[in-house]
Amino acid sequence: MNILDDLKLQYKIGGIALRVIYWNIACFLISLVFFWPNFTGAFAYPNWLELSSDPTVFLFRPWTFLTYAFFHASFLHLLFNMMVLNFSSQLFLTFFTQKQYLGLYILSAIFAGVVFALSYYFLDYAGSIVGASAAIMAILVAATTYQPLMNVRLLLIGNVKLWHITAVILILDLMQLRLENMGGHISHLAGALFGFIYIKLLQNGSDLSIVISRTLDFFANLFKKSPSTPFKKVHKNYQKPTEKSTSRIVTKDKTQQQIDEILDKISQSGYDCLTKEEKEFLFKAGK
């Protein structure tokens, strides 16, 4: 199995958090090809990808309230965000579903984008933003709001409470609010606020992520080909299943059992613990 096959397999079985990270990396690679860095070293994105605070721009490009959350200004911007996203995702998915995760990521990005645009409009500022930071803050704050006293072990520091980590990040954003990249810090705080609101509403029985889940399911079913039912000839005489058919069913059960055992192994020790033979078997089974 080559590296490409390995990446494809990880994408298939890695879950929504890993897929979102892959999407962000893919958008960064697209940036390297089409959007060369400007004189500051950051990518020069067109206004149909980045989110502009200019109403004459974003009102005619409403999709930018989401696309900005998958593109990054530089490699270091991407690297730091993906590290924090991976950390936050593991915490959030400990308690919530993958559909809730994706719904929160999308909704918080849109919410933070709207807050940024309105803030700059009323402050009479002009600017644009890119980056997944707002959505990441929403996921981190959501997990913290739900389980603030959860112990997290940090390298060189040891065990700390989850709310301590989140508080430090929020304080840093507040301290830098009036410095450079004010729009970015506004969107971070807006994303954090949305994560808090999301959990509080969820605890009261209202799951905002359902809107995204149902929308995605609608379009998925819209473009899904309905399986055609071929004409089948009906026979009056009933024949018992042959021994060969029983054998096929048993073989299928054994294959599924082996897949389940490998997936259990991944959930306990990670994908890297698999042997070469197990990776190849799982890749062939996923085709």
Secondary structure, DSSP 8 states (H G I E B T S, - for coil): --HHHHHHHHHHHSHHHHHHHHHHHHHHHHHHHH--B-TTSSB---TTTSEES-HHHHTS-TTHHHHGGG--SSHHHHHHHHHHHHHHHHHHHHHS-HHHHHHHHHHHHHHHHHHHHHHHHHTT---EE--SHHHHHHHHHHHHHH-TT-EEEETTTEEEEHHHHHHHHHHHHHHTTTSS-HHHHHHHHHHHHHHHHHHHHHHTT--TTHHHHHHHHHHHHHHS-----------SS-----HHHHHHHHHHHHHHHHHHHHHHHHHHH-GGGS-HHHHHHHHHHH-
